[in-house]
Amino acid sequence: MISYSENDKRKIIMDYYTNPRSRIEKKDIPNYNSKYLHSSSCVDEITLYYDNDKKDWKFVGQGCAIFLSSSEIFIERIKEIGFENKMQLIENYEKLINFPKSIDSKEKYLLQKLMIFENVNKHLNRKECALIISNIFKMII
C-alpha cells in the first residue's frame, strides 16, 4: 500500500518544485506539438510540449508549488505508463483530488507518487492548481 506522511508529502512537493525534471525555460521547441492552459483563478499556466509519438513530454509553466509539482509528477507517471493509459490515469487522479477516500489499492498503485495530493481537496483554492495538468492532458487527443 502506498502511503506518505505529511512531512514526506511536503518534501516531495518541494523537491519537484525546486528541481524540475520536465519543466523547461524554452518556449519554442521545434518538431513538438503544444497545448496551452491557464487557471481561471490564479497565475498558474502551462504550455505542454509533446513529440508526435507522445512519448516525450516537457512543459513551460509558472505558478504555485502544488501546480508545478503535480505537473512534474503527472508527466513522470505518463512517461512510465505510456500515453495510451492516460485516460485511466486522469480518471484516477481526478477521483483522488475530488474524492480521496474512494480510492482503492489498485488505483493507488496506478497513481504512485501522485498520492501525495490526496488532501488537496481540503484546500478548495488548491484543487484547481492540482487539476490543471489532468485538464491539459484531456485536451490532447
Helices and strands as residue ranges (DSSP letters): H 6-18, E 33-38, E 45-50, E 57-62, H 65-81, G 83-85, H 86-98, G 100-102, H 105-111, G 112-117, G 120-122, H 124-139
